[in-house]
């Protein structure tokens, strides 16, 4: 089956040029640009992770891991199996051991204990993540603001150049007449 380049080479050629500059971007150059962007993103992510590791206490990192595990399918599956085993052991006389007969008072105590400790740990982790997200949003805003200023400066320079070009055209018209 022919690809898009074989079906419509003119369309592909237009798509691979930077608009207004006539700079052709072949697959090698596009791949190189993608690679540079990915490297930059990896460096930024590594820097943020490094900053997280240096500015976060060990207890906070443990809370983050507990929250990550508590909110995973692994935890849900393990906990569902635990509950099923608990109920089966205490309802069916497999081994003649019923250490928590109905209404499962000990199980309720364990569940309450887990909920009482897991909820604040998850909240601590979420608060820290919210603070980290806010910090990243401030960095993004600063980058976007700087880019906007640079774009405005380039537009002003382009307008100045257009005005100078129009002036030169007028001067040339005056000489031709």
Residue pairs with C-beta under 8 A, 6 or more apart in sequence:
4 11
4 12
5 12
13 24
16 24
16 25
16 26
16 30
17 23
17 24
17 25
18 25
25 33
48 132
48 136
52 132
53 61
56 64
56 128
60 124
60 125
60 128
63 121
63 124
63 125
63 128
64 125
64 128
64 129
66 118
66 121
66 122
66 125
67 121
67 122
67 124
67 125
67 126
68 125
69 75
70 118
70 121
70 122
71 122
83 107
86 100
86 104
86 107
87 104
87 107
88 94
89 95
89 97
89 98
89 99
90 98
90 99
90 100
90 101
90 102
90 104
90 107
91 98
91 102
99 106
100 106
100 107
